[in-house]
Amino acid sequence: MLSKKDYFLVFFIGFCLGLFLIPVLSNLKLGIDLNFYFDVGLVFTFSFLSVLALWISSLIALKIPVFLQIAKFVAVGGFNTLLDGGILNLLIYFTLIASGWTFIVFKGISFTIANLASYFWNHYWTFEIGEKTNAKEFWKFFGISIVGLVINLAVAFFVVNDISALNGFSPARWANVAFLCATIASLIWNFVGYKFFVFADGKKNNSVI
């Protein structure tokens, strides 16, 4: 059920997950010594675990075929979430700005880049549509993502600006709490939209979800 390409792609996803997590951990200031060896170990641990998780999912999929596609969707979701978070935290790190309208601009940039990546990953790998991307499908995806972006930004803005940070939370750490809440809210919307509207024809053809 899996090809070398699948393993290579999930290895790449795991590699990027570890890489994108480094600026997030740096801003969270959890007391972790983010030295070179830790960073390298983090990246390759995520790479190995991603390959292992996909292999285990393929075994489960022998009994429950839909499980493999769910595993791919989760892997892509993790990749895009940490791509979003990694870009956001890099912008915070270099500007030292973690609130106000500038934070929303940063969040819009990181979310937009992550969603463009999400479109191609889901089209070609998760749902395996096989056809080249087309304007109609892309604009459907874009429409769903724009609503998701509004939901994402609204939740992020509300949490970071209207809810007082918990004791012991720095502005950068609280910004990541806002990021997590916004991600969960937009993820629910995007999943429903992608599943039943954007990639519906491809899913019917593949008879998986």
C-alpha positions as CSV (number, residue, x, y, z in Angstrom):
1,M,0.0,0.0,0.0
2,L,3.0,2.3,0.6
3,S,5.7,3.3,-1.9
4,K,9.2,4.6,-1.4
5,K,7.8,8.0,-2.3
6,D,5.4,7.8,0.7
7,Y,8.2,7.0,3.1
8,F,10.4,9.7,1.6
9,L,7.6,12.3,1.9
10,V,6.8,11.4,5.5
11,F,10.5,11.5,6.4
12,F,10.6,15.0,4.9
13,I,7.6,15.9,6.9
14,G,9.1,14.6,10.1
15,F,12.4,16.4,9.3
16,C,10.5,19.7,8.8
17,L,8.4,19.1,12.0
18,G,11.6,19.0,14.1
19,L,13.1,22.0,12.2
20,F,10.0,24.1,12.6
21,L,9.7,23.2,16.3
22,I,13.1,24.8,17.1
23,P,12.0,28.5,16.9
24,V,8.8,27.6,18.7
25,L,10.7,26.1,21.6
26,S,13.1,29.0,21.6
27,N,10.3,31.5,22.1
28,L,8.5,29.4,24.7
29,K,11.6,29.4,26.9
30,L,10.8,26.1,28.7
31,G,14.3,25.8,30.1
32,I,15.5,23.4,27.4
33,D,19.1,23.8,26.3
34,L,18.6,24.3,22.5
35,N,22.1,23.6,21.5
36,F,23.3,22.2,18.2
37,Y,23.2,18.5,19.3
38,F,19.7,18.9,20.8
39,D,18.4,20.5,17.5
40,V,19.9,17.8,15.3
41,G,18.6,15.1,17.6
42,L,15.1,16.7,17.6
43,V,15.0,16.8,13.8
44,F,16.1,13.2,13.2
45,T,13.9,11.9,16.1
46,F,10.8,13.4,14.4
47,S,12.0,12.1,11.0
48,F,12.3,8.5,12.4
49,L,9.0,8.6,14.4
50,S,7.1,9.9,11.3
51,V,8.3,7.0,9.2
52,L,7.5,4.6,12.0
53,A,4.1,6.0,12.5
54,L,3.3,5.8,8.8
55,W,4.4,2.1,8.7
56,I,2.3,1.3,11.7
57,S,-0.7,3.1,10.1
58,S,-0.2,1.0,6.9
59,L,-0.5,-2.2,9.0
60,I,-3.7,-1.0,10.7
61,A,-4.9,0.0,7.2
62,L,-4.9,-3.6,6.2
63,K,-7.9,-4.0,8.5
64,I,-9.2,-0.4,8.3
65,P,-8.3,1.1,4.9
66,V,-9.4,4.7,5.9
67,F,-6.7,4.8,8.6
68,L,-3.8,5.3,6.2
69,Q,-5.5,8.4,4.7
70,I,-6.2,9.7,8.1
71,A,-2.6,9.2,9.1
72,K,-1.5,11.2,6.0
73,F,-4.0,13.9,6.8
74,V,-2.6,14.2,10.4
75,A,1.0,14.2,9.1
76,V,0.2,17.0,6.6
77,G,-1.7,18.9,9.3
78,G,1.2,18.6,11.7
79,F,3.6,19.8,9.0
80,N,1.4,22.8,8.1
81,T,0.7,23.7,11.8
82,L,4.4,23.8,12.6
83,L,5.2,25.6,9.4
84,D,2.7,28.2,10.5
85,G,4.0,28.2,14.0
86,G,7.7,28.2,12.9
87,I,7.2,31.2,10.6
88,L,5.2,33.1,13.3
89,N,7.8,32.5,15.9
90,L,10.7,33.5,13.6
91,L,8.9,36.8,13.0
92,I,8.4,37.3,16.7
93,Y,12.0,36.3,17.4
94,F,13.5,38.8,15.0
95,T,11.1,41.7,15.7
96,L,10.4,41.1,19.5
97,I,6.7,41.9,18.7
98,A,4.2,39.4,20.1
99,S,0.9,41.4,20.4
100,G,-1.3,44.0,18.7
101,W,-2.0,44.4,15.1
102,T,1.6,43.6,14.1
103,F,1.1,40.1,15.6
104,I,-2.0,39.7,13.4
105,V,-0.1,40.6,10.3
106,F,2.6,38.0,11.3
107,K,-0.2,35.5,11.9
108,G,-1.7,36.2,8.5
109,I,1.6,35.7,6.8
110,S,2.4,32.4,8.5
111,F,-1.1,31.1,8.1
112,T,-1.3,31.9,4.3
113,I,2.1,30.3,3.6
114,A,1.0,27.2,5.5
115,N,-2.3,26.9,3.7
116,L,-0.7,27.1,0.3
117,A,1.5,24.2,1.3
118,S,-1.6,22.4,2.7
119,Y,-3.3,22.6,-0.7
120,F,-0.6,20.8,-2.6
121,W,0.1,18.2,0.1
122,N,-3.6,17.3,0.4
123,H,-4.2,17.3,-3.3
124,Y,-1.3,15.1,-4.3
125,W,-0.6,13.0,-1.3
126,T,-3.4,12.8,1.3
127,F,-6.3,12.4,-1.2
128,E,-4.1,11.2,-4.1
129,I,-6.3,12.8,-6.7
130,G,-3.7,12.3,-9.4
131,E,-4.9,15.0,-11.7
132,K,-3.1,18.3,-12.1
133,T,-4.4,21.1,-10.0
134,N,-7.1,23.2,-11.7
135,A,-8.4,26.7,-11.2
136,K,-11.8,25.6,-10.0
137,E,-10.5,23.3,-7.3
138,F,-7.9,25.9,-6.2
139,W,-10.5,28.7,-5.9
140,K,-12.7,26.3,-3.9
141,F,-9.7,25.7,-1.6
142,F,-8.9,29.4,-1.5
143,G,-12.5,30.2,-0.5
144,I,-12.6,27.7,2.3
145,S,-9.1,28.8,3.5
146,I,-10.1,32.5,3.5
147,V,-12.9,31.7,5.9
148,G,-10.5,29.6,7.9
149,L,-8.1,32.5,7.9
150,V,-10.7,34.8,9.3
151,I,-11.6,32.3,12.0
152,N,-7.9,31.8,12.7
153,L,-7.1,35.5,13.0
154,A,-10.2,36.3,15.0
155,V,-9.5,33.6,17.6
156,A,-5.8,34.5,17.7
157,F,-6.6,38.2,18.2
158,F,-9.2,37.6,20.9
159,V,-6.9,35.3,22.9
160,V,-3.7,37.3,22.7
161,N,-5.4,40.8,23.2
162,D,-8.6,40.3,25.1
163,I,-7.7,37.4,27.5
164,S,-5.2,38.1,30.2
165,A,-2.1,35.9,30.1
166,L,-1.9,33.3,32.8
167,N,0.6,33.9,35.6
168,G,4.1,33.0,34.5
169,F,3.3,33.3,30.8
170,S,5.5,35.7,28.8
171,P,3.9,37.6,25.8
172,A,5.7,35.2,23.4
173,R,4.4,32.1,25.3
174,W,0.9,33.5,25.4
175,A,1.1,34.3,21.7
176,N,1.7,30.5,21.2
177,V,-1.4,29.7,23.3
178,A,-3.3,32.0,20.9
179,F,-1.7,30.2,18.0
180,L,-2.8,26.8,19.3
181,C,-6.4,28.0,20.0
182,A,-6.6,29.6,16.5
183,T,-5.2,26.5,14.9
184,I,-7.8,24.1,16.5
185,A,-10.7,26.4,15.5
186,S,-9.6,26.8,11.8
187,L,-8.6,23.1,11.5
188,I,-12.1,22.0,12.2
189,W,-13.5,24.3,9.6
190,N,-10.9,23.5,7.0
191,F,-11.2,19.7,7.5
192,V,-15.0,19.9,6.9
193,G,-14.6,22.2,3.9
194,Y,-11.8,20.2,2.2
195,K,-13.5,16.9,2.8
196,F,-17.0,17.7,1.6
197,F,-16.3,20.6,-0.9
198,V,-12.8,21.0,-2.2
199,F,-11.6,17.4,-2.6
200,A,-15.0,15.7,-2.7
201,D,-14.7,14.4,-6.3
202,G,-11.2,13.0,-5.7
203,K,-12.4,11.2,-2.5
204,K,-15.3,9.6,-4.4
205,N,-12.9,8.4,-7.1
206,N,-10.6,6.9,-4.6
207,S,-13.4,5.5,-2.4
208,V,-11.3,6.0,0.8
209,I,-13.1,8.7,2.8
